[in-house]
């Protein structure tokens, strides 16, 4: 068993115990203090470089069996608080089958394979003009075009925000000073696209990874009363290295 598999197995154990505690007391909101306590009881904190990584679940298969059976997911509420919430389908989304494939001409660069980070996936996709094709429907070259008429690229960053939204009509979610990671954003003439990147080829993903950045930009748009007609979209980019034959 690899270190990654061991860590994922330990994460499931911790989540299962946290869920059992919350279910027994009838309160599905918990904090980082309880997370650290449960980690210490199971294996000791040395097993996790960041103990709060336990509650970061970006794929459905990282959930323990008991949560899958009872249809519960876990979400962050911000300020060190988390919540088990019924309805995995509200939190996780299956990727639809790819309807169309494009044979893209790859332009090799010395830094393309410099590292395998998720940020680098987006850098390569951006430099290959793939992101522009996805967002604007065509590849654009702007060497001789004024800067105000070129697409703008905004690289990975983290921010904190207060957000409120609903899962259907029954469940209201309120996030307080929630830390949100935005992998990449590009904009051109009011058309904005937010990108999330992952290594590998997952079958599903946690919706918050692209929904929270979408909410932040939408909120800012309303606050600043942007005059330009804008369109905001989100996209998930994955990189799956093919084995040489």
Biotite code that builds the C-alpha atoms (Angstrom):
import biotite.structure as struc

atoms = struc.array([
    struc.Atom([0.000, 0.000, 0.000], chain_id="A", res_id=1, res_name="UNK", atom_name="CA", element="C"),
    struc.Atom([1.362, 3.399, -1.004], chain_id="A", res_id=2, res_name="UNK", atom_name="CA", element="C"),
    struc.Atom([1.725, 6.332, 1.401], chain_id="A", res_id=3, res_name="UNK", atom_name="CA", element="C"),
    struc.Atom([-1.106, 8.071, -0.440], chain_id="A", res_id=4, res_name="UNK", atom_name="CA", element="C"),
    struc.Atom([-3.418, 5.070, 0.025], chain_id="A", res_id=5, res_name="UNK", atom_name="CA", element="C"),
    struc.Atom([-2.490, 4.858, 3.717], chain_id="A", res_id=6, res_name="UNK", atom_name="CA", element="C"),
    struc.Atom([-3.269, 8.551, 4.185], chain_id="A", res_id=7, res_name="UNK", atom_name="CA", element="C"),
    struc.Atom([-6.613, 8.229, 2.388], chain_id="A", res_id=8, res_name="UNK", atom_name="CA", element="C"),
    struc.Atom([-7.468, 5.189, 4.533], chain_id="A", res_id=9, res_name="UNK", atom_name="CA", element="C"),
    struc.Atom([-6.634, 7.123, 7.699], chain_id="A", res_id=10, res_name="UNK", atom_name="CA", element="C"),
    struc.Atom([-8.722, 10.053, 6.483], chain_id="A", res_id=11, res_name="UNK", atom_name="CA", element="C"),
    struc.Atom([-11.720, 7.730, 6.109], chain_id="A", res_id=12, res_name="UNK", atom_name="CA", element="C"),
    struc.Atom([-11.224, 6.413, 9.652], chain_id="A", res_id=13, res_name="UNK", atom_name="CA", element="C"),
    struc.Atom([-11.138, 9.917, 11.099], chain_id="A", res_id=14, res_name="UNK", atom_name="CA", element="C"),
    struc.Atom([-14.170, 11.054, 9.090], chain_id="A", res_id=15, res_name="UNK", atom_name="CA", element="C"),
    struc.Atom([-16.127, 7.942, 10.114], chain_id="A", res_id=16, res_name="UNK", atom_name="CA", element="C"),
    struc.Atom([-15.431, 8.591, 13.805], chain_id="A", res_id=17, res_name="UNK", atom_name="CA", element="C"),
    struc.Atom([-16.250, 12.296, 13.487], chain_id="A", res_id=18, res_name="UNK", atom_name="CA", element="C"),
    struc.Atom([-19.511, 11.374, 11.759], chain_id="A", res_id=19, res_name="UNK", atom_name="CA", element="C"),
    struc.Atom([-20.398, 8.847, 14.488], chain_id="A", res_id=20, res_name="UNK", atom_name="CA", element="C"),
    struc.Atom([-19.787, 11.467, 17.200], chain_id="A", res_id=21, res_name="UNK", atom_name="CA", element="C"),
    struc.Atom([-21.925, 14.075, 15.424], chain_id="A", res_id=22, res_name="UNK", atom_name="CA", element="C"),
    struc.Atom([-24.679, 11.566, 14.680], chain_id="A", res_id=23, res_name="UNK", atom_name="CA", element="C"),
    struc.Atom([-24.814, 10.428, 18.311], chain_id="A", res_id=24, res_name="UNK", atom_name="CA", element="C"),
    struc.Atom([-25.135, 13.964, 19.662], chain_id="A", res_id=25, res_name="UNK", atom_name="CA", element="C"),
    struc.Atom([-27.597, 14.994, 16.945], chain_id="A", res_id=26, res_name="UNK", atom_name="CA", element="C"),
    struc.Atom([-25.506, 17.971, 15.833], chain_id="A", res_id=27, res_name="UNK", atom_name="CA", element="C"),
    struc.Atom([-23.688, 17.694, 12.512], chain_id="A", res_id=28, res_name="UNK", atom_name="CA", element="C"),
    struc.Atom([-21.565, 20.845, 12.890], chain_id="A", res_id=29, res_name="UNK", atom_name="CA", element="C"),
    struc.Atom([-18.073, 20.343, 14.330], chain_id="A", res_id=30, res_name="UNK", atom_name="CA", element="C"),
    struc.Atom([-14.817, 22.274, 14.627], chain_id="A", res_id=31, res_name="UNK", atom_name="CA", element="C"),
    struc.Atom([-11.074, 21.811, 14.201], chain_id="A", res_id=32, res_name="UNK", atom_name="CA", element="C"),
    struc.Atom([-10.598, 21.046, 17.892], chain_id="A", res_id=33, res_name="UNK", atom_name="CA", element="C"),
    struc.Atom([-12.708, 17.906, 17.521], chain_id="A", res_id=34, res_name="UNK", atom_name="CA", element="C"),
    struc.Atom([-10.788, 16.987, 14.345], chain_id="A", res_id=35, res_name="UNK", atom_name="CA", element="C"),
    struc.Atom([-7.452, 17.169, 16.219], chain_id="A", res_id=36, res_name="UNK", atom_name="CA", element="C"),
    struc.Atom([-8.892, 15.212, 19.128], chain_id="A", res_id=37, res_name="UNK", atom_name="CA", element="C"),
    struc.Atom([-10.097, 12.358, 16.924], chain_id="A", res_id=38, res_name="UNK", atom_name="CA", element="C"),
    struc.Atom([-6.837, 12.248, 14.950], chain_id="A", res_id=39, res_name="UNK", atom_name="CA", element="C"),
    struc.Atom([-4.919, 11.957, 18.237], chain_id="A", res_id=40, res_name="UNK", atom_name="CA", element="C"),
    struc.Atom([-7.149, 9.118, 19.391], chain_id="A", res_id=41, res_name="UNK", atom_name="CA", element="C"),
    struc.Atom([-6.726, 7.124, 16.171], chain_id="A", res_id=42, res_name="UNK", atom_name="CA", element="C"),
    struc.Atom([-3.123, 7.429, 15.022], chain_id="A", res_id=43, res_name="UNK", atom_name="CA", element="C"),
    struc.Atom([-1.509, 10.534, 16.468], chain_id="A", res_id=44, res_name="UNK", atom_name="CA", element="C"),
    struc.Atom([-1.088, 13.890, 14.786], chain_id="A", res_id=45, res_name="UNK", atom_name="CA", element="C"),
    struc.Atom([2.276, 12.958, 13.223], chain_id="A", res_id=46, res_name="UNK", atom_name="CA", element="C"),
    struc.Atom([0.396, 11.062, 10.518], chain_id="A", res_id=47, res_name="UNK", atom_name="CA", element="C"),
    struc.Atom([-0.939, 14.317, 9.086], chain_id="A", res_id=48, res_name="UNK", atom_name="CA", element="C"),
    struc.Atom([1.298, 17.253, 8.207], chain_id="A", res_id=49, res_name="UNK", atom_name="CA", element="C"),
    struc.Atom([-1.864, 19.332, 8.269], chain_id="A", res_id=50, res_name="UNK", atom_name="CA", element="C"),
    struc.Atom([-4.513, 17.716, 10.528], chain_id="A", res_id=51, res_name="UNK", atom_name="CA", element="C"),
    struc.Atom([-7.260, 19.813, 8.970], chain_id="A", res_id=52, res_name="UNK", atom_name="CA", element="C"),
    struc.Atom([-6.609, 18.184, 5.593], chain_id="A", res_id=53, res_name="UNK", atom_name="CA", element="C"),
    struc.Atom([-8.877, 15.424, 6.922], chain_id="A", res_id=54, res_name="UNK", atom_name="CA", element="C"),
    struc.Atom([-11.972, 17.462, 6.076], chain_id="A", res_id=55, res_name="UNK", atom_name="CA", element="C"),
    struc.Atom([-10.821, 18.317, 2.555], chain_id="A", res_id=56, res_name="UNK", atom_name="CA", element="C"),
    struc.Atom([-12.740, 15.828, 0.433], chain_id="A", res_id=57, res_name="UNK", atom_name="CA", element="C"),
    struc.Atom([-12.561, 16.634, -3.278], chain_id="A", res_id=58, res_name="UNK", atom_name="CA", element="C"),
    struc.Atom([-13.666, 13.199, -4.541], chain_id="A", res_id=59, res_name="UNK", atom_name="CA", element="C"),
    struc.Atom([-16.568, 11.023, -3.461], chain_id="A", res_id=60, res_name="UNK", atom_name="CA", element="C"),
    struc.Atom([-14.406, 7.921, -3.034], chain_id="A", res_id=61, res_name="UNK", atom_name="CA", element="C"),
    struc.Atom([-12.571, 9.632, -0.149], chain_id="A", res_id=62, res_name="UNK", atom_name="CA", element="C"),
    struc.Atom([-15.720, 9.380, 1.982], chain_id="A", res_id=63, res_name="UNK", atom_name="CA", element="C"),
    struc.Atom([-15.955, 6.449, 4.439], chain_id="A", res_id=64, res_name="UNK", atom_name="CA", element="C"),
    struc.Atom([-18.440, 3.644, 3.817], chain_id="A", res_id=65, res_name="UNK", atom_name="CA", element="C"),
    struc.Atom([-20.835, 4.754, 6.576], chain_id="A", res_id=66, res_name="UNK", atom_name="CA", element="C"),
    struc.Atom([-21.196, 8.227, 5.036], chain_id="A", res_id=67, res_name="UNK", atom_name="CA", element="C"),
    struc.Atom([-21.763, 6.796, 1.561], chain_id="A", res_id=68, res_name="UNK", atom_name="CA", element="C"),
    struc.Atom([-24.418, 4.429, 2.904], chain_id="A", res_id=69, res_name="UNK", atom_name="CA", element="C"),
    struc.Atom([-26.222, 7.221, 4.760], chain_id="A", res_id=70, res_name="UNK", atom_name="CA", element="C"),
    struc.Atom([-25.738, 9.705, 1.897], chain_id="A", res_id=71, res_name="UNK", atom_name="CA", element="C"),
    struc.Atom([-23.737, 12.307, 3.842], chain_id="A", res_id=72, res_name="UNK", atom_name="CA", element="C"),
    struc.Atom([-20.937, 14.583, 2.638], chain_id="A", res_id=73, res_name="UNK", atom_name="CA", element="C"),
    struc.Atom([-18.760, 17.048, 4.532], chain_id="A", res_id=74, res_name="UNK", atom_name="CA", element="C"),
    struc.Atom([-18.407, 20.760, 3.754], chain_id="A", res_id=75, res_name="UNK", atom_name="CA", element="C"),
    struc.Atom([-16.414, 23.647, 5.232], chain_id="A", res_id=76, res_name="UNK", atom_name="CA", element="C"),
    struc.Atom([-18.258, 26.498, 6.912], chain_id="A", res_id=77, res_name="UNK", atom_name="CA", element="C"),
    struc.Atom([-15.202, 28.700, 7.447], chain_id="A", res_id=78, res_name="UNK", atom_name="CA", element="C"),
    struc.Atom([-13.567, 29.942, 10.687], chain_id="A", res_id=79, res_name="UNK", atom_name="CA", element="C"),
    struc.Atom([-12.521, 26.387, 11.578], chain_id="A", res_id=80, res_name="UNK", atom_name="CA", element="C"),
    struc.Atom([-16.040, 24.936, 11.378], chain_id="A", res_id=81, res_name="UNK", atom_name="CA", element="C"),
    struc.Atom([-17.339, 22.051, 9.251], chain_id="A", res_id=82, res_name="UNK", atom_name="CA", element="C"),
    struc.Atom([-20.652, 20.310, 8.680], chain_id="A", res_id=83, res_name="UNK", atom_name="CA", element="C"),
    struc.Atom([-21.834, 16.862, 7.683], chain_id="A", res_id=84, res_name="UNK", atom_name="CA", element="C"),
    struc.Atom([-24.692, 17.400, 5.251], chain_id="A", res_id=85, res_name="UNK", atom_name="CA", element="C"),
    struc.Atom([-27.208, 14.939, 3.838], chain_id="A", res_id=86, res_name="UNK", atom_name="CA", element="C"),
    struc.Atom([-27.288, 14.664, 0.053], chain_id="A", res_id=87, res_name="UNK", atom_name="CA", element="C"),
    struc.Atom([-23.961, 13.754, -1.539], chain_id="A", res_id=88, res_name="UNK", atom_name="CA", element="C"),
    struc.Atom([-25.493, 14.605, -4.919], chain_id="A", res_id=89, res_name="UNK", atom_name="CA", element="C"),
    struc.Atom([-25.614, 18.268, -3.838], chain_id="A", res_id=90, res_name="UNK", atom_name="CA", element="C"),
    struc.Atom([-21.890, 18.352, -3.071], chain_id="A", res_id=91, res_name="UNK", atom_name="CA", element="C"),
    struc.Atom([-20.351, 15.960, -5.600], chain_id="A", res_id=92, res_name="UNK", atom_name="CA", element="C"),
    struc.Atom([-20.803, 15.927, -9.377], chain_id="A", res_id=93, res_name="UNK", atom_name="CA", element="C"),
    struc.Atom([-20.067, 13.128, -11.847], chain_id="A", res_id=94, res_name="UNK", atom_name="CA", element="C"),
    struc.Atom([-18.244, 14.122, -15.001], chain_id="A", res_id=95, res_name="UNK", atom_name="CA", element="C"),
    struc.Atom([-20.373, 13.762, -18.090], chain_id="A", res_id=96, res_name="UNK", atom_name="CA", element="C"),
    struc.Atom([-18.974, 11.711, -20.998], chain_id="A", res_id=97, res_name="UNK", atom_name="CA", element="C"),
    struc.Atom([-16.854, 13.809, -23.357], chain_id="A", res_id=98, res_name="UNK", atom_name="CA", element="C"),
    struc.Atom([-18.964, 14.664, -26.401], chain_id="A", res_id=99, res_name="UNK", atom_name="CA", element="C"),
    struc.Atom([-16.199, 15.965, -28.651], chain_id="A", res_id=100, res_name="UNK", atom_name="CA", element="C"),
    struc.Atom([-12.437, 15.557, -28.788], chain_id="A", res_id=101, res_name="UNK", atom_name="CA", element="C"),
    struc.Atom([-10.020, 17.917, -30.512], chain_id="A", res_id=102, res_name="UNK", atom_name="CA", element="C"),
    struc.Atom([-6.612, 16.765, -31.694], chain_id="A", res_id=103, res_name="UNK", atom_name="CA", element="C"),
    struc.Atom([-4.621, 19.751, -30.409], chain_id="A", res_id=104, res_name="UNK", atom_name="CA", element="C"),
    struc.Atom([-1.158, 20.426, -31.829], chain_id="A", res_id=105, res_name="UNK", atom_name="CA", element="C"),
    struc.Atom([1.248, 20.389, -28.899], chain_id="A", res_id=106, res_name="UNK", atom_name="CA", element="C"),
    struc.Atom([3.955, 23.057, -28.828], chain_id="A", res_id=107, res_name="UNK", atom_name="CA", element="C"),
    struc.Atom([6.775, 21.821, -26.634], chain_id="A", res_id=108, res_name="UNK", atom_name="CA", element="C"),
    struc.Atom([8.427, 24.215, -24.180], chain_id="A", res_id=109, res_name="UNK", atom_name="CA", element="C"),
    struc.Atom([11.347, 23.684, -21.783], chain_id="A", res_id=110, res_name="UNK", atom_name="CA", element="C"),
    struc.Atom([9.158, 24.413, -18.743], chain_id="A", res_id=111, res_name="UNK", atom_name="CA", element="C"),
    struc.Atom([6.086, 22.404, -19.718], chain_id="A", res_id=112, res_name="UNK", atom_name="CA", element="C"),
    struc.Atom([7.185, 19.360, -17.717], chain_id="A", res_id=113, res_name="UNK", atom_name="CA", element="C"),
    struc.Atom([9.252, 21.287, -15.162], chain_id="A", res_id=114, res_name="UNK", atom_name="CA", element="C"),
    struc.Atom([6.896, 20.203, -12.382], chain_id="A", res_id=115, res_name="UNK", atom_name="CA", element="C"),
    struc.Atom([3.707, 18.175, -11.981], chain_id="A", res_id=116, res_name="UNK", atom_name="CA", element="C"),
    struc.Atom([1.733, 20.652, -9.873], chain_id="A", res_id=117, res_name="UNK", atom_name="CA", element="C"),
    struc.Atom([-1.889, 21.465, -10.622], chain_id="A", res_id=118, res_name="UNK", atom_name="CA", element="C"),
    struc.Atom([-0.873, 25.066, -11.182], chain_id="A", res_id=119, res_name="UNK", atom_name="CA", element="C"),
    struc.Atom([1.504, 23.913, -13.919], chain_id="A", res_id=120, res_name="UNK", atom_name="CA", element="C"),
    struc.Atom([-1.331, 22.036, -15.657], chain_id="A", res_id=121, res_name="UNK", atom_name="CA", element="C"),
    struc.Atom([-3.132, 25.356, -16.037], chain_id="A", res_id=122, res_name="UNK", atom_name="CA", element="C"),
    struc.Atom([0.016, 27.195, -17.092], chain_id="A", res_id=123, res_name="UNK", atom_name="CA", element="C"),
    struc.Atom([0.638, 24.701, -19.893], chain_id="A", res_id=124, res_name="UNK", atom_name="CA", element="C"),
    struc.Atom([-3.029, 24.692, -20.967], chain_id="A", res_id=125, res_name="UNK", atom_name="CA", element="C"),
    struc.Atom([-2.967, 28.488, -20.984], chain_id="A", res_id=126, res_name="UNK", atom_name="CA", element="C"),
    struc.Atom([0.277, 28.756, -22.945], chain_id="A", res_id=127, res_name="UNK", atom_name="CA", element="C"),
    struc.Atom([-0.964, 26.187, -25.451], chain_id="A", res_id=128, res_name="UNK", atom_name="CA", element="C"),
    struc.Atom([-4.015, 28.477, -25.889], chain_id="A", res_id=129, res_name="UNK", atom_name="CA", element="C"),
    struc.Atom([-6.366, 25.658, -24.886], chain_id="A", res_id=130, res_name="UNK", atom_name="CA", element="C"),
    struc.Atom([-8.033, 27.716, -22.160], chain_id="A", res_id=131, res_name="UNK", atom_name="CA", element="C"),
    struc.Atom([-8.693, 30.536, -24.596], chain_id="A", res_id=132, res_name="UNK", atom_name="CA", element="C"),
    struc.Atom([-10.293, 28.102, -27.032], chain_id="A", res_id=133, res_name="UNK", atom_name="CA", element="C"),
    struc.Atom([-12.521, 26.716, -24.245], chain_id="A", res_id=134, res_name="UNK", atom_name="CA", element="C"),
    struc.Atom([-13.565, 30.156, -23.028], chain_id="A", res_id=135, res_name="UNK", atom_name="CA", element="C"),
    struc.Atom([-13.731, 32.292, -26.149], chain_id="A", res_id=136, res_name="UNK", atom_name="CA", element="C"),
    struc.Atom([-14.350, 29.657, -28.809], chain_id="A", res_id=137, res_name="UNK", atom_name="CA", element="C"),
    struc.Atom([-11.158, 30.355, -30.727], chain_id="A", res_id=138, res_name="UNK", atom_name="CA", element="C"),
    struc.Atom([-7.416, 30.730, -30.353], chain_id="A", res_id=139, res_name="UNK", atom_name="CA", element="C"),
    struc.Atom([-6.284, 34.331, -30.320], chain_id="A", res_id=140, res_name="UNK", atom_name="CA", element="C"),
    struc.Atom([-2.876, 35.865, -30.957], chain_id="A", res_id=141, res_name="UNK", atom_name="CA", element="C"),
    struc.Atom([-2.396, 39.306, -29.431], chain_id="A", res_id=142, res_name="UNK", atom_name="CA", element="C"),
    struc.Atom([1.208, 40.358, -29.983], chain_id="A", res_id=143, res_name="UNK", atom_name="CA", element="C"),
    struc.Atom([0.225, 43.482, -31.917], chain_id="A", res_id=144, res_name="UNK", atom_name="CA", element="C"),
    struc.Atom([-2.997, 44.226, -30.055], chain_id="A", res_id=145, res_name="UNK", atom_name="CA", element="C"),
    struc.Atom([-3.417, 46.853, -27.342], chain_id="A", res_id=146, res_name="UNK", atom_name="CA", element="C"),
    struc.Atom([-3.277, 45.434, -23.806], chain_id="A", res_id=147, res_name="UNK", atom_name="CA", element="C"),
    struc.Atom([-6.870, 46.526, -23.146], chain_id="A", res_id=148, res_name="UNK", atom_name="CA", element="C"),
    struc.Atom([-8.015, 44.218, -25.944], chain_id="A", res_id=149, res_name="UNK", atom_name="CA", element="C"),
    struc.Atom([-6.102, 41.112, -24.848], chain_id="A", res_id=150, res_name="UNK", atom_name="CA", element="C"),
    struc.Atom([-7.295, 38.334, -22.530], chain_id="A", res_id=151, res_name="UNK", atom_name="CA", element="C"),
    struc.Atom([-6.043, 38.801, -18.956], chain_id="A", res_id=152, res_name="UNK", atom_name="CA", element="C"),
    struc.Atom([-4.683, 35.878, -16.932], chain_id="A", res_id=153, res_name="UNK", atom_name="CA", element="C"),
    struc.Atom([-4.842, 35.809, -13.120], chain_id="A", res_id=154, res_name="UNK", atom_name="CA", element="C"),
    struc.Atom([-2.751, 33.096, -11.497], chain_id="A", res_id=155, res_name="UNK", atom_name="CA", element="C"),
    struc.Atom([-3.489, 30.935, -8.406], chain_id="A", res_id=156, res_name="UNK", atom_name="CA", element="C"),
    struc.Atom([-4.340, 32.654, -5.153], chain_id="A", res_id=157, res_name="UNK", atom_name="CA", element="C"),
    struc.Atom([-6.299, 32.256, -1.948], chain_id="A", res_id=158, res_name="UNK", atom_name="CA", element="C"),
    struc.Atom([-8.887, 34.589, -0.523], chain_id="A", res_id=159, res_name="UNK", atom_name="CA", element="C"),
    struc.Atom([-11.439, 34.644, 2.294], chain_id="A", res_id=160, res_name="UNK", atom_name="CA", element="C"),
    struc.Atom([-15.118, 35.371, 1.872], chain_id="A", res_id=161, res_name="UNK", atom_name="CA", element="C"),
    struc.Atom([-18.507, 35.246, 3.566], chain_id="A", res_id=162, res_name="UNK", atom_name="CA", element="C"),
    struc.Atom([-20.989, 33.360, 1.399], chain_id="A", res_id=163, res_name="UNK", atom_name="CA", element="C"),
    struc.Atom([-24.566, 32.149, 1.715], chain_id="A", res_id=164, res_name="UNK", atom_name="CA", element="C"),
    struc.Atom([-26.397, 29.726, -0.583], chain_id="A", res_id=165, res_name="UNK", atom_name="CA", element="C"),
    struc.Atom([-28.926, 26.892, -0.571], chain_id="A", res_id=166, res_name="UNK", atom_name="CA", element="C"),
    struc.Atom([-29.035, 23.214, -1.441], chain_id="A", res_id=167, res_name="UNK", atom_name="CA", element="C"),
    struc.Atom([-32.526, 23.109, -2.906], chain_id="A", res_id=168, res_name="UNK", atom_name="CA", element="C"),
    struc.Atom([-35.089, 24.921, -0.738], chain_id="A", res_id=169, res_name="UNK", atom_name="CA", element="C"),
    struc.Atom([-34.507, 23.020, 2.493], chain_id="A", res_id=170, res_name="UNK", atom_name="CA", element="C"),
    struc.Atom([-30.844, 23.516, 3.377], chain_id="A", res_id=171, res_name="UNK", atom_name="CA", element="C"),
    struc.Atom([-29.195, 26.907, 3.815], chain_id="A", res_id=172, res_name="UNK", atom_name="CA", element="C"),
    struc.Atom([-25.391, 27.102, 3.970], chain_id="A", res_id=173, res_name="UNK", atom_name="CA", element="C"),
    struc.Atom([-23.614, 30.089, 5.502], chain_id="A", res_id=174, res_name="UNK", atom_name="CA", element="C"),
    struc.Atom([-19.823, 30.381, 5.261], chain_id="A", res_id=175, res_name="UNK", atom_name="CA", element="C"),
    struc.Atom([-17.861, 32.761, 7.489], chain_id="A", res_id=176, res_name="UNK", atom_name="CA", element="C"),
    struc.Atom([-14.399, 33.966, 6.459], chain_id="A", res_id=177, res_name="UNK", atom_name="CA", element="C"),
    struc.Atom([-14.080, 30.844, 4.343], chain_id="A", res_id=178, res_name="UNK", atom_name="CA", element="C"),
    struc.Atom([-10.662, 30.360, 2.754], chain_id="A", res_id=179, res_name="UNK", atom_name="CA", element="C"),
    struc.Atom([-11.119, 29.730, -0.950], chain_id="A", res_id=180, res_name="UNK", atom_name="CA", element="C"),
    struc.Atom([-8.486, 28.663, -3.458], chain_id="A", res_id=181, res_name="UNK", atom_name="CA", element="C"),
    struc.Atom([-8.754, 29.867, -7.033], chain_id="A", res_id=182, res_name="UNK", atom_name="CA", element="C"),
    struc.Atom([-6.420, 28.021, -9.387], chain_id="A", res_id=183, res_name="UNK", atom_name="CA", element="C"),
    struc.Atom([-6.686, 30.319, -12.412], chain_id="A", res_id=184, res_name="UNK", atom_name="CA", element="C"),
    struc.Atom([-8.933, 33.026, -13.871], chain_id="A", res_id=185, res_name="UNK", atom_name="CA", element="C"),
    struc.Atom([-8.947, 34.513, -17.366], chain_id="A", res_id=186, res_name="UNK", atom_name="CA", element="C"),
    struc.Atom([-11.009, 37.451, -18.618], chain_id="A", res_id=187, res_name="UNK", atom_name="CA", element="C"),
    struc.Atom([-11.693, 39.121, -21.949], chain_id="A", res_id=188, res_name="UNK", atom_name="CA", element="C"),
    struc.Atom([-14.236, 41.850, -22.624], chain_id="A", res_id=189, res_name="UNK", atom_name="CA", element="C"),
    struc.Atom([-16.378, 40.839, -19.657], chain_id="A", res_id=190, res_name="UNK", atom_name="CA", element="C"),
    struc.Atom([-16.240, 37.084, -20.296], chain_id="A", res_id=191, res_name="UNK", atom_name="CA", element="C"),
    struc.Atom([-14.689, 35.478, -17.220], chain_id="A", res_id=192, res_name="UNK", atom_name="CA", element="C"),
    struc.Atom([-13.692, 31.833, -16.712], chain_id="A", res_id=193, res_name="UNK", atom_name="CA", element="C"),
    struc.Atom([-12.543, 30.269, -13.437], chain_id="A", res_id=194, res_name="UNK", atom_name="CA", element="C"),
    struc.Atom([-10.501, 27.065, -13.647], chain_id="A", res_id=195, res_name="UNK", atom_name="CA", element="C"),
    struc.Atom([-9.817, 24.228, -11.218], chain_id="A", res_id=196, res_name="UNK", atom_name="CA", element="C"),
    struc.Atom([-7.046, 21.737, -12.014], chain_id="A", res_id=197, res_name="UNK", atom_name="CA", element="C"),
    struc.Atom([-6.274, 18.208, -10.853], chain_id="A", res_id=198, res_name="UNK", atom_name="CA", element="C"),
    struc.Atom([-3.712, 15.587, -11.745], chain_id="A", res_id=199, res_name="UNK", atom_name="CA", element="C"),
    struc.Atom([-5.113, 12.265, -12.916], chain_id="A", res_id=200, res_name="UNK", atom_name="CA", element="C"),
    struc.Atom([-8.532, 11.436, -14.360], chain_id="A", res_id=201, res_name="UNK", atom_name="CA", element="C"),
    struc.Atom([-11.167, 11.553, -11.595], chain_id="A", res_id=202, res_name="UNK", atom_name="CA", element="C"),
    struc.Atom([-14.730, 10.322, -12.160], chain_id="A", res_id=203, res_name="UNK", atom_name="CA", element="C"),
    struc.Atom([-16.269, 13.060, -10.005], chain_id="A", res_id=204, res_name="UNK", atom_name="CA", element="C"),
    struc.Atom([-15.395, 16.205, -8.091], chain_id="A", res_id=205, res_name="UNK", atom_name="CA", element="C"),
    struc.Atom([-16.650, 18.363, -5.224], chain_id="A", res_id=206, res_name="UNK", atom_name="CA", element="C"),
    struc.Atom([-18.705, 21.182, -6.681], chain_id="A", res_id=207, res_name="UNK", atom_name="CA", element="C"),
    struc.Atom([-17.420, 23.780, -4.196], chain_id="A", res_id=208, res_name="UNK", atom_name="CA", element="C"),
    struc.Atom([-14.030, 23.788, -5.971], chain_id="A", res_id=209, res_name="UNK", atom_name="CA", element="C"),
    struc.Atom([-15.494, 25.769, -8.866], chain_id="A", res_id=210, res_name="UNK", atom_name="CA", element="C"),
    struc.Atom([-18.718, 27.056, -7.281], chain_id="A", res_id=211, res_name="UNK", atom_name="CA", element="C"),
    struc.Atom([-17.106, 29.070, -4.476], chain_id="A", res_id=212, res_name="UNK", atom_name="CA", element="C"),
    struc.Atom([-14.832, 31.045, -6.871], chain_id="A", res_id=213, res_name="UNK", atom_name="CA", element="C"),
    struc.Atom([-17.887, 31.604, -9.091], chain_id="A", res_id=214, res_name="UNK", atom_name="CA", element="C"),
    struc.Atom([-19.788, 33.001, -6.077], chain_id="A", res_id=215, res_name="UNK", atom_name="CA", element="C"),
    struc.Atom([-16.934, 35.348, -5.161], chain_id="A", res_id=216, res_name="UNK", atom_name="CA", element="C"),
    struc.Atom([-16.748, 36.872, -8.644], chain_id="A", res_id=217, res_name="UNK", atom_name="CA", element="C"),
    struc.Atom([-20.533, 37.147, -8.886], chain_id="A", res_id=218, res_name="UNK", atom_name="CA", element="C"),
    struc.Atom([-20.643, 38.850, -5.486], chain_id="A", res_id=219, res_name="UNK", atom_name="CA", element="C"),
    struc.Atom([-17.934, 41.310, -6.528], chain_id="A", res_id=220, res_name="UNK", atom_name="CA", element="C"),
    struc.Atom([-19.725, 41.991, -9.787], chain_id="A", res_id=221, res_name="UNK", atom_name="CA", element="C"),
    struc.Atom([-22.868, 43.012, -7.889], chain_id="A", res_id=222, res_name="UNK", atom_name="CA", element="C"),
    struc.Atom([-20.945, 45.061, -5.332], chain_id="A", res_id=223, res_name="UNK", atom_name="CA", element="C"),
    struc.Atom([-18.973, 47.016, -7.922], chain_id="A", res_id=224, res_name="UNK", atom_name="CA", element="C"),
    struc.Atom([-21.926, 47.234, -10.341], chain_id="A", res_id=225, res_name="UNK", atom_name="CA", element="C"),
    struc.Atom([-19.881, 46.335, -13.385], chain_id="A", res_id=226, res_name="UNK", atom_name="CA", element="C"),
    struc.Atom([-21.113, 48.235, -16.398], chain_id="A", res_id=227, res_name="UNK", atom_name="CA", element="C"),
    struc.Atom([-19.817, 45.785, -18.954], chain_id="A", res_id=228, res_name="UNK", atom_name="CA", element="C"),
    struc.Atom([-22.047, 42.916, -19.932], chain_id="A", res_id=229, res_name="UNK", atom_name="CA", element="C"),
    struc.Atom([-20.296, 39.941, -18.342], chain_id="A", res_id=230, res_name="UNK", atom_name="CA", element="C"),
    struc.Atom([-20.543, 36.177, -18.517], chain_id="A", res_id=231, res_name="UNK", atom_name="CA", element="C"),
    struc.Atom([-19.022, 34.077, -15.736], chain_id="A", res_id=232, res_name="UNK", atom_name="CA", element="C"),
    struc.Atom([-18.286, 30.383, -16.237], chain_id="A", res_id=233, res_name="UNK", atom_name="CA", element="C"),
    struc.Atom([-16.331, 27.625, -14.510], chain_id="A", res_id=234, res_name="UNK", atom_name="CA", element="C"),
    struc.Atom([-14.274, 24.752, -15.880], chain_id="A", res_id=235, res_name="UNK", atom_name="CA", element="C"),
    struc.Atom([-12.448, 21.739, -14.454], chain_id="A", res_id=236, res_name="UNK", atom_name="CA", element="C"),
    struc.Atom([-9.145, 20.781, -16.114], chain_id="A", res_id=237, res_name="UNK", atom_name="CA", element="C"),
    struc.Atom([-7.465, 17.425, -15.522], chain_id="A", res_id=238, res_name="UNK", atom_name="CA", element="C"),
    struc.Atom([-4.151, 16.081, -16.770], chain_id="A", res_id=239, res_name="UNK", atom_name="CA", element="C"),
    struc.Atom([-3.637, 12.373, -17.317], chain_id="A", res_id=240, res_name="UNK", atom_name="CA", element="C"),
    struc.Atom([-0.165, 11.408, -18.476], chain_id="A", res_id=241, res_name="UNK", atom_name="CA", element="C"),
    struc.Atom([-0.307, 8.575, -21.002], chain_id="A", res_id=242, res_name="UNK", atom_name="CA", element="C"),
    struc.Atom([2.127, 5.717, -20.623], chain_id="A", res_id=243, res_name="UNK", atom_name="CA", element="C"),
    struc.Atom([4.675, 5.402, -23.414], chain_id="A", res_id=244, res_name="UNK", atom_name="CA", element="C"),
    struc.Atom([4.222, 2.296, -25.545], chain_id="A", res_id=245, res_name="UNK", atom_name="CA", element="C"),
])
